[in-house]
Amino acid sequence: MGIEAFTGARDRLLRIIDDETDIAMILDETLASLHAVTRFSWCALMTVDPRTLLPTGGIVEGFAAEACAPFWDNELLAPGFNKFNALARSTDTVATLYDVTDGDIERAPIYTDLYAPLGVADELRAAFVLGTTCWGVTDLVRATEDGPFPSHEVSQVRSLAPLIARAFRGGVCRLDAATHGPAAMLVIDGRNQIQNMTMESRALLDELQTSGVAEPGLPSLLGAAVTRARFSRTSTNLVTRVCGISGRWLRVTAVPMEGGRGQVGVMIEPARSSDVVPILLESYGLTQREVEIVLLLARGLATKDIAAELSLSSHTVRDHVKAIFDKTHVNSRGELVARIFSEHLLDGLEAAVRHHS
């Protein structure tokens, strides 16, 4: 696995960065590139939500499907080394278990919990980061007979990591756009009557009916958002999320139009993946500030870092965290993130992950 293999892996990644490659192909090409530069027997290669660092899909190779939940329980709840949220904030986003434990990997809870029965020599983890944003992670695991990851192979994975991050960012953004679907666009007059609308609008308007009988004109859910946007003195637009009658979440953006006649432009679209976690958090009765804090907790930020990010005192952040724990019935940050993940996101992740034997 010398310079020729590395050059081939690098060129493979460069080709998919500039193409309109879908996320499935990006994952396949990334996995092939990693195999080209280092040896491993088990692998999890995952896209993540940049706001929470929770996984959204990917490829699992070698691990049994039933190992998915225990792996993430260990990641979110157990102490350990090279946690993904720590790597994503580190100046070096690639690390091995052998190095961080000084060769004694049995010190790591993940070894005891998952790796011991497999015969594992080492684990390499990487977070794929651009700037301050993490777009994906990987966990590569070597068998006992192969020994720890050699330093030159770790260096090659480290050199590929920025290219993988660029490829993941493009694929995730295209995936969001592809699953987004056509948007409904409407112009609402000063009396909350529909003045104009696009062809796709009717189906999404039907989603917003609040009773079994179709409401004539503008559904009341949408009318409330339009009225609030029209008379708001604090913002130039209003963005909200509403749940349709099918249980599907929709994103509504209402923008007052120029002219002084009370017209409001409205866009209705399926909620993006980045909308899902805030919706779930709000279902616990969390305030907007508390939602912001949970998203920062999920990224692994300490109290003082959250305080700096939100321009709050550390004491105020601790008060918010206590309120969050009370509302979600948990006792720790890890338990909070694990609950959100296991109760609301794990089933979707398992459906989105492809397993290779």
C-alpha positions in Angstrom: 0.0 0.0 0.0 2.5 2.5 -1.2 2.5 5.8 -3.1 0.8 4.3 -6.2 -2.1 3.0 -4.1 -2.4 6.4 -2.4 -2.4 8.3 -5.7 -5.1 6.0 -7.1 -7.3 6.5 -4.0 -6.7 10.3 -4.1 -7.6 10.5 -7.8 -10.7 8.4 -7.2 -11.9 10.9 -4.6 -11.1 13.9 -6.8 -13.3 12.5 -9.6 -16.3 12.2 -7.4 -15.9 15.6 -5.8 -16.6 17.5 -9.0 -19.2 15.2 -10.4 -22.9 15.1 -9.6 -22.3 11.8 -7.8 -25.0 10.6 -5.5 -24.3 9.8 -1.8 -24.4 6.0 -2.4 -21.7 6.1 -5.0 -19.7 8.5 -2.8 -19.8 6.1 0.1 -18.8 3.2 -2.2 -15.9 5.1 -3.7 -14.7 6.3 -0.3 -14.7 2.8 1.1 -12.7 1.6 -1.9 -10.2 4.4 -1.4 -9.8 3.5 2.3 -9.3 -0.1 1.4 -6.6 1.0 -1.1 -4.5 2.8 1.5 -4.9 0.6 4.7 -5.9 -2.9 5.8 -9.0 -3.4 7.9 -11.5 -6.2 8.5 -14.5 -4.3 9.8 -15.7 -0.8 9.0 -18.5 1.7 9.6 -18.5 4.7 7.2 -21.2 7.2 8.1 -22.7 10.5 7.0 -23.7 12.7 10.0 -26.0 15.6 10.6 -23.6 18.5 10.9 -25.7 20.1 13.6 -25.6 17.1 16.0 -23.0 14.7 14.6 -25.5 11.9 14.9 -25.3 9.4 12.0 -27.8 9.7 9.1 -26.7 6.8 6.8 -23.7 4.9 5.5 -22.1 1.6 4.9 -21.2 -1.1 7.5 -18.8 -3.8 6.4 -18.0 -6.9 8.5 -20.0 -6.0 11.6 -23.3 -7.8 12.1 -26.5 -5.7 11.7 -27.4 -6.3 15.4 -24.1 -4.6 16.5 -25.4 -1.2 15.3 -27.3 -0.3 18.4 -24.7 -1.5 20.9 -22.0 0.4 19.0 -23.9 3.7 19.3 -24.8 3.0 22.9 -21.1 2.7 23.6 -20.3 5.8 21.6 -22.9 8.0 23.3 -23.1 6.6 26.8 -19.8 4.9 27.8 -16.5 6.6 28.6 -13.8 6.0 26.1 -11.2 7.2 23.6 -11.3 9.0 20.3 -15.0 9.8 20.5 -16.3 11.2 17.2 -17.5 14.5 18.7 -14.0 15.0 20.2 -12.3 14.2 16.9 -14.5 16.6 15.0 -13.2 19.4 17.2 -9.6 18.3 17.3 -6.7 19.7 15.2 -6.0 16.1 14.2 -9.2 14.4 13.1 -7.6 10.9 12.6 -6.5 8.7 15.6 -6.0 5.1 16.5 -7.0 3.2 19.6 -3.5 1.6 19.9 -1.8 5.0 20.0 -4.1 6.7 22.4 -4.0 3.7 24.9 -0.2 3.3 24.6 -0.7 -0.1 23.1 -3.1 -1.4 25.8 -6.4 -1.4 23.9 -8.0 -3.6 26.5 -8.3 -0.4 28.6 -11.0 0.9 26.2 -14.6 0.1 27.1 -15.4 -0.5 23.4 -12.9 -3.3 23.3 -14.5 -5.0 26.3 -18.1 -4.4 25.0 -17.7 -5.1 21.3 -14.2 -6.0 20.1 -12.9 -8.7 22.3 -14.9 -11.6 20.8 -13.9 -10.5 17.3 -10.1 -10.6 17.8 -9.3 -7.0 17.3 -5.8 -5.5 17.2 -6.6 -1.8 16.6 -9.2 0.7 15.7 -8.7 3.8 13.5 -11.3 6.6 13.7 -11.6 9.7 11.5 -13.9 12.7 11.3 -14.3 14.3 7.9 -14.3 18.0 8.6 -14.2 21.1 6.5 -13.6 24.3 8.5 -15.6 23.7 11.6 -18.2 21.5 10.1 -18.1 17.7 10.3 -19.9 15.8 7.4 -19.1 12.2 8.2 -17.1 9.8 10.3 -15.5 6.4 9.9 -14.4 3.6 12.2 -11.9 1.1 10.7 -11.0 -2.0 12.7 -8.1 -4.4 12.2 -7.9 -8.1 13.1 -5.3 -9.5 15.5 -3.3 -11.1 12.7 -2.8 -7.8 11.0 -1.5 -5.9 14.0 -2.0 -2.2 14.8 -2.4 0.3 12.0 1.1 1.3 10.7 1.9 5.0 11.0 2.3 5.4 7.2 -1.2 4.1 6.6 -2.6 6.4 9.2 -0.9 9.3 7.5 -2.4 8.3 4.2 -5.9 8.2 5.7 -5.2 11.6 7.3 -4.2 13.0 3.8 -7.4 11.6 2.2 -9.7 12.9 5.0 -10.2 16.5 3.6 -11.1 15.1 0.2 -13.6 12.7 1.8 -15.1 15.6 3.7 -15.5 17.6 0.4 -17.1 14.6 -1.3 -19.5 14.0 1.7 -20.5 17.6 1.8 -21.5 17.7 -1.8 -23.3 14.4 -1.6 -25.2 15.3 1.6 -26.3 18.7 0.1 -27.5 17.0 -3.1 -29.3 14.4 -1.0 -31.1 17.1 0.9 -32.1 18.8 -2.3 -33.2 15.5 -3.9 -35.4 14.4 -1.0 -36.7 17.9 -0.6 -39.2 17.6 -3.4 -40.9 20.4 -5.3 -41.9 23.4 -3.3 -45.3 25.0 -3.4 -45.3 28.8 -3.9 -48.2 31.0 -3.2 -49.1 34.7 -3.1 -51.6 35.5 -0.4 -53.5 38.9 -0.5 -54.4 41.1 2.5 -57.6 39.2 3.2 -55.7 35.9 3.4 -57.1 34.8 0.0 -54.9 32.8 -2.4 -54.1 35.1 -5.2 -51.7 32.9 -7.2 -50.1 29.5 -6.7 -47.9 27.0 -8.5 -49.0 23.7 -9.8 -47.5 21.7 -6.9 -49.4 23.7 -4.3 -52.6 21.8 -4.1 -51.2 18.6 -2.7 -49.3 20.4 0.0 -52.2 22.6 0.9 -54.3 19.4 1.3 -51.7 18.2 3.8 -52.5 21.3 6.0 -56.2 20.7 6.4 -57.1 20.6 10.1 -60.3 18.6 9.8 -61.7 15.8 7.8 -63.6 18.4 5.7 -61.5 20.4 3.2 -61.3 24.0 4.1 -62.1 26.5 1.3 -59.3 28.8 0.5 -56.3 29.1 2.8 -56.0 26.4 5.5 -56.1 27.9 8.9 -52.7 26.6 9.9 -51.2 28.5 7.0 -53.4 31.5 7.6 -51.9 31.9 11.1 -48.4 31.9 9.8 -49.3 34.4 7.0 -50.9 36.8 9.5 -48.0 36.6 11.9 -45.5 37.3 9.1 -47.6 40.2 7.8 -47.7 42.0 11.1 -44.3 41.0 12.5 -42.1 44.0 13.5 -39.1 41.9 14.4 -38.2 40.0 11.2 -38.5 40.2 7.4 -39.8 36.6 7.1 -41.2 33.9 9.2 -40.1 30.3 9.1 -42.1 27.6 10.9 -42.7 23.9 10.7 -46.1 22.3 10.7 -47.2 18.7 10.7 -49.5 17.6 7.9 -52.5 15.3 8.2 -50.4 12.3 7.0 -47.9 12.9 9.8 -45.3 14.4 7.4 -43.5 17.6 8.6 -43.6 20.6 6.3 -41.5 23.7 6.4 -43.4 27.0 5.8 -41.6 30.3 4.9 -43.8 33.4 4.8 -42.4 36.7 3.5 -44.3 40.0 3.4 -44.2 41.5 -0.1 -43.5 45.1 -1.1 -46.3 47.4 -2.1 -48.2 48.0 1.2 -51.3 45.9 0.2 -50.7 43.1 2.8 -49.5 40.5 0.3 -47.4 37.7 1.6 -45.3 35.2 -0.4 -45.4 31.7 1.0 -43.2 28.7 0.3 -44.3 25.2 1.5 -41.8 22.4 1.3 -41.1 19.0 3.0 -39.0 19.5 6.1 -35.2 19.1 5.5 -33.2 16.5 7.4 -31.7 19.4 9.5 -35.2 20.3 10.7 -36.0 16.9 12.1 -34.0 17.0 15.4 -35.2 20.5 16.4 -38.8 19.2 15.9 -38.2 16.2 18.1 -36.6 18.4 20.8 -39.5 20.8 20.7 -41.8 17.8 21.3 -40.3 17.5 24.8 -41.4 21.1 25.6 -37.9 22.6 25.2 -37.6 26.3 24.5 -35.8 27.6 21.5 -32.8 28.4 23.6 -32.8 24.9 25.2 -32.9 23.4 21.7 -29.9 25.4 20.7 -28.1 24.1 23.8 -29.0 20.5 23.1 -27.5 20.8 19.6 -24.3 22.1 21.0 -24.2 19.4 23.7 -24.6 16.8 21.0 -21.5 18.2 19.3 -19.6 17.6 22.6 -19.1 21.3 23.6 -18.3 22.0 27.2 -20.4 24.4 29.3 -17.9 27.3 28.9 -17.8 26.7 25.1 -21.6 26.8 24.9 -21.7 29.9 27.0 -19.2 31.6 24.6 -21.1 30.4 21.6 -24.4 31.8 22.8 -23.1 34.8 24.7 -24.4 33.5 28.0 -22.8 33.0 31.4 -21.8 29.5 32.4 -24.2 29.7 35.3 -27.1 30.4 32.9 -26.0 27.5 30.7 -26.0 25.1 33.7 -29.5 26.2 34.6 -30.7 25.5 31.1 -29.0 22.1 31.1 -30.7 21.2 34.4 -34.1 22.2 32.9 -33.4 20.2 29.8 -32.6 17.1 31.9 -35.8 17.6 33.9 -38.0 17.8 30.7 -36.4 14.9 29.0 -36.1 12.7 32.1 -32.3 12.0 31.8 -29.4 12.5 34.2 -26.4 13.1 31.9 -25.5 14.7 28.6 -24.6 11.3 27.1 -28.0 9.9 28.1 -29.7 12.9 26.6 -28.1 12.4 23.2 -28.6 8.7 23.3 -32.3 9.0 24.1 -32.8 11.4 21.1 -30.9 9.0 18.9 -32.2 5.6 20.0 -35.9 6.7 20.4 -36.2 8.9 17.3 -33.4 8.4 14.8 -32.0 4.8 15.2 -34.7 3.1 13.1 -34.2 5.6 10.3 -30.5 5.1 10.4 -30.8 1.3 10.3 -33.0 1.6 7.2 -30.4 4.0 5.6 -27.3 1.8 6.2 -26.1 -0.7 3.7 -24.4 -3.8 5.2 -21.6 -5.6 3.4 -20.6 -9.0 4.6 
